[in-house]
Amino acid sequence: MVFPRDRSQPPRTVLLWKIGALGDVLMTTPLLRQLRAALPNSRIDYLTGNGCMAVLQGNPHIDQVLGFDESILYAGQVARAATLLPLLRGYDAIFVLDKHWIFSLLAWLARAPMRVGFSRRWHEGALHTHRVPYGALRHEIDYYLDLAAVLQLPVDRADTRLQLPVGEPFSLPEPYVVLVNSGGDNRNERSSVRRLPPPLFDELVASCSGRATLVFLGTQAESAQYERYASRTALNLCGRTSLRQAWTVLQRAQAVYTTDTGLMHMAAAVNANVTAIFGPTHPLRKCPPGARWVGRDEALYRPDYELFGRVPAARYFRTLRAEDILERAQPGPL
């Protein structure tokens, strides 16, 4: 093993640092679990944006979850970035889980002896003491596990299970099916490129209707797009559940159909019957373990969207039909 200071001793204090988003933070939980197994006597903390703390609070492999105002970095408020330094200081090792150079710079300014992170472009990983090349089409979870491997820590590539804390009760009549048409609308992006076009989503809703109660999940801001489907057998729960309640709704669903969004990863963490629908993002990079996936746009795939956040101009899902999604979901209740 390669460690700072006394090389025969593991780091006494470790910090994992990731700004968000919810699904991305959730994909770091296999790394977190394996770090705890490899470093049972070390303190392991996790620093993330305030909006993502809920997916980590209660995780048994974390000693403390720390939050910060993520708008400092999303909004480019460089003058406030220095306020993060006290949160980063005092650790033997920092796992920098974001790729932008500002994260590696702040970890360096915090004077952490070991700074483990990605090298997406040469200048973005230059300040890390240990770096993993990032870019080739591989699953995000594998990249995160590479960060442990580069330290010569034991890594189990088969252990990719996503891990959520215990959910909170939320009463719904069963059976029901959850539908999610979201993604691409967050602090760092405002696009609908990951969402199914309205005619296709209408077709999917119609195909699922009558087989079970339909439940739509999402944020309050997304509620309006589902209102036209609301009925006695179609419930619009957008903005009406906490995150922990949403996990319970997802866990008890007969089936979940979802585009690439945070709820996709949450669903796969608690439910074995998830069908993920992919357009501009690639399932080999983002499909959560255990979920089935469907997509027809591999010819339109452009890695710059996932690597650098450059929203593509192409139109996706044009050749996909509801029957393709439902067929891919088999075997299952629907």
VEXVEX-43070 format. One record per residue: y, x, z of N, C-alpha, C in turn; residue in one letter. Coordinates in pm, whole numbers. Example, Ala and Ser with C-alpha at 12.3 -4.5 7.8 and 13.67 -1.06 7.14 Angstrom:
// residues 2
PT n_north n_east   n_up ca_north ca_east  ca_up c_north c_east   c_up aa
PT    -569   1319    780     -450    1230    780    -330   1320    780  A
PT    -225   1285    708     -106    1367    714       3   1290    787  S
//
This chain:
// residues 334
PT n_north n_east   n_up ca_north ca_east  ca_up c_north c_east   c_up aa
PT    -119     83      0        0       0      0     125     88      0  M
PT     231     42    -62      356     116    -71     461     42     11  V
PT     509    103    119      602      36    208     722    126    237  F
PT     835     70    281      952     150    315     931    222    447  P
PT    1020    319    473     1019     393    599     882    458    619  R
PT     812    422    726      679     477    750     581    410    653  D
PT     534    484    556      452     426    451     317    376    502  R
PT     277    416    620      149     370    673     162    236    742  S
PT     285    187    759      309      62    829     367    -44    734  Q
PT     323   -168    750      380    -275    667     521   -307    711  P
PT     600   -374    627      736    -413    667     728   -511    784  P
PT     811   -489    883      810    -576   1002     878   -709    975  R
PT     978   -705    887     1053    -828    856    1065   -842    705  T
PT    1036   -963    655     1035    -989    511    1117  -1115    485  V
PT    1198  -1110    380     1275   -1227    338    1242  -1260    194  L
PT    1205  -1385    167     1198   -1436     30    1328  -1509      3  L
PT    1388  -1485   -113     1520   -1541   -142    1519  -1604   -280  W
PT    1544  -1735   -282     1553   -1807   -411    1654  -1920   -397  K
PT    1741  -1932   -495     1848   -2031   -489    1794  -2174   -506  I
PT    1695  -2198   -587     1639   -2330   -623    1572  -2312   -758  G
PT    1539  -2415   -827     1549   -2557   -793    1420  -2599   -722  A
PT    1405  -2731   -696     1295   -2777   -615    1159  -2735   -670  L
PT    1136  -2759   -798     1007   -2722   -857     985  -2573   -859  G
PT    1091  -2497   -885     1080   -2352   -888    1048  -2296   -750  D
PT    1113  -2349   -648     1084   -2305   -511     940  -2338   -475  V
PT     894  -2456   -515      757   -2496   -485     656  -2401   -551  L
PT     689  -2350   -669      598   -2257   -736     590  -2121   -668  M
PT     677  -2095   -572      667   -1969   -497     576  -1982   -376  T
PT     526  -2103   -345      445   -2119   -224     310  -2046   -230  T
PT     245  -2028   -347      125   -1943   -347     156  -1799   -308  P
PT     268  -1745   -355      309   -1611   -314     332  -1607   -164  L
PT     401  -1705   -112      429   -1710     30     300  -1711    112  L
PT     206  -1794     71       78   -1805    143       2  -1672    140  R
PT       5  -1604     26      -68   -1478     15       2  -1364     87  Q
PT     134  -1368     93      206   -1268    173     171  -1283    320  L
PT     162  -1407    367      126   -1428    507     -14  -1374    536  R
PT    -107  -1394    444     -243   -1342    463    -245  -1189    463  A
PT    -162  -1128    378     -160    -983    367     -80   -917    478  A
PT      18   -991    534      107    -936    637     106  -1028    759  L
PT      -7  -1042    826      -19   -1142    933      71  -1116   1053  P
PT     112   -992   1074      192    -959   1192     340   -941   1161  N
PT     379   -966   1038      519    -950    999     594  -1083   1010  S
PT     724  -1072   1032      809   -1192   1029     843  -1222    883  R
PT     820  -1346    841      849   -1385    704     947  -1502    706  I
PT    1068  -1479    657     1170   -1584    647    1191  -1618    500  D
PT    1252  -1734    476     1279   -1778    339    1422  -1830    335  Y
PT    1503  -1774    245     1641   -1815    227    1652  -1890     94  L
PT    1701  -2012     99     1715   -2091    -24    1837  -2181    -14  T
PT    1876  -2241   -127     1989   -2333   -127    1964  -2452    -36  G
PT    2069  -2505     23     2055   -2615    118    1976  -2732     59  N
PT    1992  -2757    -70     1924   -2870   -133    1774  -2853   -148  G
PT    1724  -2732   -126     1580   -2706   -143    1508  -2679    -11  C
PT    1578  -2683     99     1516   -2648    227    1401  -2741    263  M
PT    1411  -2868    224     1311   -2966    265    1170  -2933    217  A
PT    1157  -2868     99     1023   -2839     48     958  -2722    121  V
PT    1033  -2655    209      981   -2540    283     971  -2565    433  L
PT    1053  -2653    486     1054   -2677    629     922  -2739    673  Q
PT     856  -2671    766      724   -2715    809     612  -2638    742  G
PT     644  -2551    648      541   -2468    586     489  -2370    691  N
PT     358  -2367    716      304   -2285    826     313  -2135    802  P
PT     347  -2093    682      350   -1950    651     490  -1891    663  H
PT     587  -1970    706      725   -1925    719     764  -1927    866  I
PT     827  -1819    911      878   -1816   1048    1009  -1892   1060  D
PT    1096  -1880    959     1224   -1951    962    1273  -1977    820  Q
PT    1317  -2101    797     1379   -2137    670    1529  -2135    689  V
PT    1597  -2057    607     1742   -2043    613    1804  -2105    489  L
PT    1917  -2170    507     1984   -2233    394    2122  -2175    371  G
PT    2172  -2191    249     2308   -2149    217    2365  -2243    112  F
PT    2494  -2239     96     2563   -2324     -1    2542  -2266   -140  D
PT    2448  -2326   -215     2412   -2272   -345    2525  -2279   -447  E
PT    2626  -2364   -422     2738   -2372   -517    2816  -2241   -523  S
PT    2801  -2157   -422     2866   -2026   -424    2826  -1949   -551  I
PT    2698  -1960   -588     2648   -1886   -703    2643  -1970   -830  L
PT    2609  -2098   -818     2606   -2183   -936    2745  -2200   -997  Y
PT    2846  -2210   -911     2982   -2233   -960    3056  -2103   -987  A
PT    2987  -1991   -970     3050   -1862  -1000    3162  -1824   -906  G
PT    3152  -1864   -780     3256   -1832   -681    3230  -1692   -625  Q
PT    3254  -1592   -708     3219   -1455   -673    3286  -1411   -543  V
PT    3405  -1459   -518     3477   -1418   -398    3403  -1461   -271  A
PT    3323  -1567   -280     3249   -1614   -163    3109  -1555   -152  R
PT    3065  -1484   -255     2929   -1432   -256    2903  -1339   -139  A
PT    3006  -1267    -95     2989   -1174     17    2951  -1244    146  A
PT    2976  -1376    155     2938   -1449    276    2786  -1458    292  T
PT    2712  -1427    186     2567   -1428    193    2510  -1302    259  L
PT    2588  -1195    262     2536   -1067    309    2482  -1073    452  L
PT    2547  -1140    547     2489   -1147    682    2351  -1211    684  P
PT    2325  -1304    592     2195   -1369    586    2088  -1276    528  L
PT    2130  -1176    452     2037   -1086    386    2011   -958    466  L
PT    2095   -929    562     2084    -803    636    1975   -811    743  R
PT    1920   -693    774     1825    -681    883    1680   -694    844  G
PT    1651   -702    713     1512    -715    668    1463   -583    609  Y
PT    1337   -552    638     1275    -434    578    1252   -453    428  D
PT    1220   -577    391     1189    -605    250    1247   -740    211  A
PT    1310   -745     92     1359    -871     36    1289   -892    -98  I
PT    1224  -1007   -111     1169   -1049   -239    1276  -1132   -309  F
PT    1335  -1076   -413     1442   -1142   -488    1375  -1223   -599  V
PT    1371  -1354   -581     1291   -1439   -669    1369  -1495   -788  L
PT    1499  -1468   -795     1580   -1506   -910    1606  -1382   -995  D
PT    1639  -1403  -1123     1647   -1291  -1216    1787  -1237  -1240  K
PT    1889  -1318  -1219     2026   -1277  -1251    2067  -1155  -1168  H
PT    2150  -1071  -1227     2187    -946  -1162    2261   -965  -1029  W
PT    2328  -1079  -1010     2404   -1098   -886    2311  -1098   -765  I
PT    2188  -1146   -782     2094   -1150   -670    2049  -1010   -631  F
PT    2018   -928   -732     1976    -791   -701    2092   -710   -643  S
PT    2214   -736   -690     2331    -666   -636    2351   -700   -489  L
PT    2342   -826   -454     2364    -866   -315    2254   -809   -225  L
PT    2130   -807   -272     2023    -748   -192    2047   -599   -170  A
PT    2100   -533   -274     2134    -390   -262    2249   -369   -164  W
PT    2350   -455   -172     2464    -444    -80    2422   -470     64  L
PT    2318   -549     82     2267    -577    217    2187   -459    272  A
PT    2161   -361    189     2093    -237    226    1950   -259    274  R
PT    1882   -354    213     1740    -370    243    1665   -249    187  A
PT    1582   -182    268     1512     -62    219    1421    -91     99  P
PT    1359   -210     98     1272    -247    -13    1326   -373    -77  M
PT    1347   -369   -209     1398    -485   -283    1305   -507   -402  R
PT    1228   -614   -395     1124    -642   -493    1169   -758   -580  V
PT    1169   -738   -711     1217    -846   -797    1179   -825   -942  G
PT    1242   -904  -1028     1209    -907  -1170    1308   -822  -1251  F
PT    1258   -777  -1365     1341    -707  -1463    1336   -786  -1593  S
PT    1425   -884  -1605     1432    -966  -1726    1503   -890  -1836  R
PT    1613   -827  -1802     1685    -733  -1888    1710   -609  -1803  R
PT    1729   -496  -1867     1729    -370  -1794    1826   -368  -1677  W
PT    1946   -427  -1696     2046    -418  -1590    2019   -515  -1476  H
PT    1932   -615  -1498     1908    -715  -1394    1808   -667  -1290  E
PT    1726   -570  -1324     1631    -519  -1226    1659   -377  -1182  G
PT    1771   -321  -1227     1798    -179  -1203    1813   -144  -1055  A
PT    1858   -239   -974     1882    -211   -833    1762   -241   -743  L
PT    1655   -292   -801     1534    -316   -721    1459   -185   -699  H
PT    1395   -173   -585     1309     -56   -562    1172    -75   -629  T
PT    1131   -200   -645     1006    -233   -712    1034   -350   -805  H
PT     994   -339   -931     1030    -443  -1026     911   -482  -1113  R
PT     916   -609  -1157      812    -665  -1243     878   -708  -1373  V
PT     832   -660  -1489      890    -706  -1616     868   -857  -1633  P
PT     973   -926  -1678      966   -1071  -1693    1006  -1109  -1835  Y
PT     928  -1201  -1895      963   -1247  -2029     846  -1302  -2106  G
PT     732  -1233  -2106      616   -1278  -2182     571  -1415  -2133  A
PT     505  -1490  -2221      462   -1626  -2189     343  -1621  -2093  L
PT     373  -1633  -1966      275   -1638  -1857     324  -1740  -1756  R
PT     233  -1788  -1673      274   -1889  -1576     368  -1828  -1471  H
PT     465  -1907  -1428      560   -1861  -1327     490  -1818  -1199  E
PT     385  -1889  -1160      313   -1853  -1038     254  -1713  -1051  I
PT     201  -1679  -1169      146   -1545  -1189     255  -1439  -1177  D
PT     374  -1469  -1229      484   -1374  -1214     518  -1353  -1067  Y
PT     523  -1461   -990      554   -1445   -847     447  -1362   -777  Y
PT     320  -1385   -811      214   -1307   -750     221  -1160   -792  L
PT     278  -1133   -910      298    -994   -952     384   -917   -852  D
PT     476   -988   -785      564    -922   -690     487   -868   -571  L
PT     379   -934   -533      293    -881   -428     205   -769   -483  A
PT     158   -787   -605       70    -686   -665     141   -554   -685  A
PT     272   -558   -719      344    -434   -743     358   -353   -615  V
PT     340   -417   -500      338    -347   -372     198   -307   -330  L
PT     101   -332   -420      -40    -301   -394     -95   -385   -279  Q
PT     -38   -504   -260      -93    -599   -165    -206   -676   -233  L
PT    -304   -722   -158     -414    -799   -219    -363   -931   -275  P
PT    -406   -965   -396     -362   -1088   -464    -485  -1163   -514  V
PT    -488  -1292   -485     -595   -1379   -535    -537  -1465   -646  D
PT    -567  -1430   -770     -509   -1501   -884    -559  -1645   -895  R
PT    -669  -1676   -830     -721   -1812   -835    -653  -1904   -732  A
PT    -581  -1846   -638     -514   -1925   -534    -373  -1959   -581  D
PT    -363  -2069   -656     -233   -2108   -712    -188  -2246   -662  T
PT    -252  -2297   -559     -220   -2431   -510     -76  -2439   -461  R
PT      -6  -2542   -507      130   -2568   -458     122  -2635   -321  L
PT     211  -2600   -233      201   -2646    -94     330  -2712    -48  Q
PT     318  -2839     -7      430   -2914     48     407  -2943    196  L
PT     515  -2956    274      500   -3004    411     450  -3148    412  P
PT     416  -3197    530      368   -3334    543     479  -3432    506  V
PT     443  -3536    431      540   -3637    392     570  -3735    504  G
PT     664  -3825    477      699   -3931    572     649  -4065    518  E
PT     614  -4158    604      560   -4287    559     659  -4363    471  P
PT     603  -4431    371      681   -4521    287     584  -4628    237  F
PT     610  -4751    272      517   -4859    244     536  -4915    104  S
PT     425  -4923     29      424   -4983   -105     292  -5055   -124  L
PT     294  -5167   -194      168   -5233   -226      89  -5152   -329  P
PT     -39  -5138   -308     -123   -5061   -400    -216  -5156   -476  E
PT    -260  -5117   -595     -237   -4987   -661    -106  -4984   -737  P
PT     -54  -4864   -759       68   -4848   -839      62  -4717   -915  Y
PT     141  -4710  -1021      153   -4592  -1106     298  -4545  -1102  V
PT     319  -4416  -1091      454   -4359  -1089     489  -4303  -1226  V
PT     609  -4338  -1273      663   -4287  -1399     794  -4213  -1370  L
PT     808  -4093  -1426      928   -4013  -1408     973  -3961  -1544  V
PT    1096  -3991  -1581     1153   -3941  -1707    1283  -3868  -1672  N
PT    1269  -3742  -1637     1383   -3668  -1583    1374  -3522  -1626  S
PT    1462  -3439  -1568     1463   -3296  -1597    1586  -3254  -1675  G
PT    1635  -3134  -1646     1749   -3079  -1720    1885  -3123  -1669  G
PT    1889  -3200  -1560     2017   -3244  -1505    2027  -3190  -1363  D
PT    2089  -3074  -1349     2101   -3008  -1219    2230  -2929  -1216  N
PT    2250  -2852  -1111     2374   -2778  -1094    2399  -2678  -1206  R
PT    2291  -2629  -1265     2305   -2524  -1365    2290  -2574  -1508  N
PT    2262  -2704  -1523     2239   -2759  -1658    2271  -2908  -1658  E
PT    2328  -2955  -1766     2354   -3097  -1784    2306  -3135  -1923  R
PT    2176  -3163  -1935     2122   -3201  -2064    2007  -3299  -2042  S
PT    1970  -3369  -2148     1857   -3461  -2143    1742  -3411  -2229  S
PT    1742  -3282  -2259     1649   -3227  -2356    1502  -3238  -2310  V
PT    1478  -3246  -2180     1340   -3256  -2131    1293  -3401  -2118  R
PT    1382  -3496  -2138     1346   -3636  -2117    1290  -3700  -2243  R
PT    1199  -3793  -2224     1147   -3869  -2337    1258  -3955  -2395  L
PT    1266  -3965  -2529     1363   -4056  -2590    1336  -4199  -2542  P
PT    1441  -4282  -2528     1422   -4418  -2477    1313  -4498  -2548  P
PT    1301  -4495  -2683     1194   -4573  -2746    1054  -4530  -2702  P
PT    1033  -4400  -2686      902   -4351  -2643     875  -4388  -2497  L
PT     978  -4376  -2412      957   -4414  -2272     934  -4565  -2261  F
PT    1006  -4643  -2341      981   -4787  -2345     835  -4815  -2380  D
PT     784  -4742  -2476      646   -4760  -2521     548  -4726  -2408  E
PT     577  -4617  -2335      491   -4577  -2224     493  -4680  -2113  L
PT     612  -4732  -2081      624   -4835  -1978     545  -4959  -2019  V
PT     560  -5001  -2143      489   -5120  -2191     338  -5099  -2187  A
PT     293  -4980  -2219      150   -4951  -2221      90  -4952  -2081  S
PT     169  -4914  -1980      121   -4909  -1843     136  -5043  -1771  C
PT     224  -5128  -1821      250   -5256  -1756     126  -5344  -1757  S
PT     106  -5416  -1648       -6   -5507  -1639    -131  -5445  -1582  G
PT    -137  -5312  -1577     -255   -5244  -1522    -238  -5216  -1373  R
PT    -114  -5198  -1330      -81   -5174  -1189      70  -5188  -1176  A
PT     118  -5198  -1054      262   -5197  -1032     319  -5064  -1079  T
PT     434  -5069  -1145      499   -4947  -1190     607  -4908  -1090  L
PT     616  -4780  -1061      716   -4728   -967     791  -4615  -1036  V
PT     925  -4622  -1034     1009   -4518  -1092    1073  -4439   -979  F
PT    1060  -4307   -985     1114   -4219   -882    1220  -4128   -943  L
PT    1319  -4093   -861     1424   -4002   -905    1541  -4008   -808  G
PT    1653  -3953   -851     1772   -3951   -768    1853  -4079   -787  T
PT    1950  -4098   -700     2039   -4213   -713    2111  -4211   -847  Q
PT    2149  -4093   -893     2220   -4081  -1020    2134  -4125  -1138  A
PT    2001  -4120  -1122     1911   -4158  -1230    1871  -4305  -1225  E
PT    1914  -4375  -1122     1867   -4512  -1100    1898  -4605  -1217  S
PT    2018  -4591  -1274     2062   -4686  -1377    1970  -4688  -1499  A
PT    1911  -4573  -1535     1828   -4569  -1656    1698  -4648  -1641  Q
PT    1659  -4679  -1516     1536   -4754  -1493    1560  -4901  -1461  Y
PT    1684  -4940  -1444     1712   -5076  -1398    1660  -5182  -1494  E
PT    1662  -5154  -1623     1619   -5256  -1720    1469  -5282  -1714  R
PT    1394  -5194  -1644     1251   -5216  -1630    1216  -5289  -1501  Y
PT    1311  -5299  -1408     1283   -5354  -1276    1237  -5500  -1286  A
PT    1131  -5530  -1212     1078   -5667  -1209     989  -5679  -1087  S
PT     919  -5789  -1075      830   -5808   -961     719  -5704   -960  R
PT     682  -5654  -1076      574   -5556  -1085     623  -5418  -1132  T
PT     753  -5394  -1126      810   -5264  -1161     924  -5234  -1065  A
PT     904  -5134   -980      997   -5105   -871    1077  -4978   -901  L
PT    1209  -4991   -895     1298   -4877   -915    1333  -4818   -778  N
PT    1269  -4706   -742     1292   -4643   -612    1388  -4525   -620  L
PT    1454  -4505   -732     1546   -4392   -745    1657  -4402   -641  C
PT    1672  -4296   -562     1775   -4293   -459    1740  -4370   -335  G
PT    1621  -4431   -329     1583   -4513   -214    1481  -4445   -123  R
PT    1442  -4325   -157     1349   -4250    -73    1408  -4113    -41  T
PT    1370  -4060     74     1396   -3919    101    1294  -3837     24  S
PT    1312  -3706     21     1213   -3623    -47    1076  -3638     17  L
PT    1072  -3637    148      944   -3648    218     878  -3783    194  R
PT     956  -3888    182      900   -4018    148     850  -4020      3  Q
PT     922  -3952    -85      879   -3944   -225     743  -3877   -236  A
PT     716  -3775   -152      586   -3709   -156     474  -3806   -120  W
PT     502  -3894    -22      402   -3993     16     377  -4091    -98  T
PT     485  -4135   -164      471   -4225   -278     387  -4158   -387  V
PT     415  -4033   -416      341   -3960   -519     195  -3941   -478  L
PT     171  -3912   -353       36   -3886   -306     -55  -4008   -319  Q
PT      -1  -4125   -294      -82   -4247   -293     -88  -4318   -429  R
PT     -20  -4261   -528      -18   -4323   -661    -155  -4314   -727  A
PT    -189  -4419   -802     -312   -4419   -880    -305  -4314   -990  Q
PT    -186  -4294  -1046     -162   -4195  -1151     -13  -4166  -1155  A
PT      22  -4047  -1202      162   -4007  -1218     180  -3954  -1360  V
PT     282  -4007  -1430      321   -3958  -1562     463  -3905  -1550  Y
PT     483  -3779  -1583      612   -3718  -1556     648  -3612  -1658  T
PT     776  -3603  -1688      828   -3492  -1767     846  -3370  -1677  T
PT     892  -3259  -1734      907   -3134  -1660    1029  -3141  -1570  D
PT    1004  -3169  -1442     1109   -3181  -1343    1050  -3148  -1207  T
PT    1136  -3141  -1105     1086   -3106   -973     978  -3200   -923  G
PT     991  -3329   -953      891   -3426   -909     755  -3400   -973  L
PT     752  -3337  -1090      625   -3301  -1153     547  -3207  -1063  M
PT     614  -3104  -1012      546   -3008   -926     510  -3070   -791  H
PT     598  -3154   -738      567   -3220   -612     446  -3310   -627  M
PT     440  -3384   -738      326   -3473   -761     196  -3394   -766  A
PT     195  -3282   -838       73   -3203   -851      31  -3140   -719  A
PT     126  -3121   -628       93   -3064   -498      16  -3162   -410  A
PT      27  -3294   -439      -32   -3393   -350    -125  -3492   -420  V
PT    -136  -3485   -554     -211   -3585   -628    -289  -3517   -741  N
PT    -416  -3550   -754     -501   -3487   -856    -494  -3557   -990  A
PT    -420  -3668   -999     -416   -3745  -1125    -274  -3745  -1180  N
PT    -229  -3628  -1225      -94   -3611  -1278    -102  -3569  -1424  V
PT     -25  -3637  -1508      -12   -3598  -1649     131  -3554  -1673  T
PT     148  -3428  -1709      280   -3369  -1732     309  -3369  -1882  A
PT     430  -3413  -1917      469   -3429  -2058     573  -3322  -2092  I
PT     540  -3235  -2187      624   -3120  -2217     687  -3131  -2356  F
PT     816  -3091  -2361      889   -3082  -2486     939  -2940  -2507  G
PT    1062  -2908  -2461     1118   -2775  -2486    1060  -2665  -2398  P
PT    1005  -2701  -2281      944   -2600  -2195     796  -2589  -2227  T
PT     736  -2476  -2190      598   -2450  -2230     503  -2474  -2114  H
PT     396  -2551  -2134      302   -2577  -2025     234  -2452  -1972  P
PT     217  -2351  -2056      153   -2228  -2009     242  -2152  -1910  L
PT     370  -2187  -1907      462   -2126  -1811     490  -2218  -1692  R
PT     490  -2350  -1716      540   -2442  -1614     443  -2550  -1566  K
PT     335  -2577  -1637      248   -2687  -1593     189  -2655  -1456  C
PT     204  -2744  -1360      153   -2715  -1225       1  -2713  -1221  P
PT     -56  -2629  -1137     -202   -2621  -1126    -263  -2757  -1094  P
PT    -370  -2789  -1165     -441   -2914  -1141    -394  -3031  -1225  G
PT    -277  -3021  -1285     -225   -3130  -1367    -275  -3118  -1510  A
PT    -291  -3233  -1577     -315   -3234  -1721    -180  -3233  -1791  R
PT    -178  -3184  -1913      -50   -3182  -1983     -68  -3229  -2127  W
PT      42  -3277  -2183       45   -3320  -2321     177  -3276  -2382  V
PT     172  -3234  -2507      293   -3192  -2579     261  -3174  -2726  G
PT     364  -3187  -2810      343   -3174  -2954     449  -3085  -3019  R
PT     520  -3008  -2937      638   -2938  -2990     627  -2786  -2982  D
PT     506  -2733  -2988      491   -2589  -2977     563  -2515  -3090  E
PT     571  -2575  -3209      640   -2511  -3321     790  -2500  -3297  A
PT     843  -2585  -3208      986   -2583  -3177    1019  -2499  -3053  L
PT     917  -2441  -2992      938   -2370  -2866    1028  -2248  -2886  Y
PT    1130  -2239  -2803     1220   -2124  -2802    1228  -2071  -2659  R
PT    1178  -1949  -2633     1173   -1898  -2496    1309  -1880  -2430  P
PT    1417  -1871  -2509     1550   -1850  -2450    1590  -1960  -2353  D
PT    1535  -2079  -2371     1567   -2188  -2279    1512  -2158  -2139  Y
PT    1386  -2117  -2132     1326   -2087  -2003    1369  -1952  -1948  E
PT    1398  -1857  -2036     1434   -1723  -1990    1580  -1713  -1949  L
PT    1669  -1779  -2024     1812   -1761  -2001    1890  -1891  -1986  F
PT    1823  -2005  -1992     1891   -2132  -1974    1972  -2178  -2094  G
PT    1944  -2125  -2212     2016   -2166  -2332    1954  -2294  -2387  R
PT    2022  -2404  -2372     1967   -2535  -2409    1947  -2543  -2559  V
PT    1827  -2573  -2606     1802   -2579  -2750    1862  -2703  -2814  P
PT    1891  -2694  -2943     1951   -2807  -3016    1846  -2894  -3082  A
PT    1721  -2850  -3085     1616   -2925  -3152    1589  -3058  -3081  A
PT    1532  -3151  -3155     1493   -3281  -3099    1343  -3279  -3072  R
PT    1308  -3309  -2948     1169   -3299  -2905    1106  -3438  -2890  Y
PT     973  -3438  -2878      892   -3559  -2855     888  -3653  -2977  F
PT     932  -3609  -3094      942   -3700  -3209     805  -3741  -3262  R
PT     704  -3658  -3245      571   -3692  -3296     477  -3740  -3186  T
PT     528  -3751  -3065      445   -3792  -2952     445  -3944  -2939  L
PT     331  -4001  -2905      319   -4145  -2885     265  -4173  -2746  R
PT     289  -4294  -2698      240   -4332  -2565      89  -4319  -2558  A
PT      19  -4353  -2666     -127   -4346  -2664    -175  -4201  -2650  E
PT     -96  -4105  -2701     -131   -3964  -2682    -127  -3928  -2534  D
PT     -24  -3977  -2466       -7   -3947  -2323    -120  -4011  -2243  I
PT    -151  -4137  -2269     -254   -4207  -2195    -392  -4151  -2225  L
PT    -413  -4110  -2349     -543   -4050  -2384    -562  -3917  -2311  E
PT    -455  -3840  -2301     -464   -3711  -2232    -487  -3730  -2082  R
PT    -444  -3844  -2030     -459   -3871  -1888    -602  -3900  -1846  A
PT    -689  -3926  -1941     -830   -3956  -1908    -905  -3827  -1873  Q
PT   -1006  -3830  -1781    -1050   -3951  -1714    -957  -3985  -1598  P
PT    -938  -4111  -1575     -852   -4155  -1468    -844  -4305  -1468  G
PT    -780  -4363  -1370     -775   -4508  -1357    -713  -4579  -1477  P
PT    -623  -4506  -1549     -561   -4570  -1665    -623  -4518  -1794  L
//
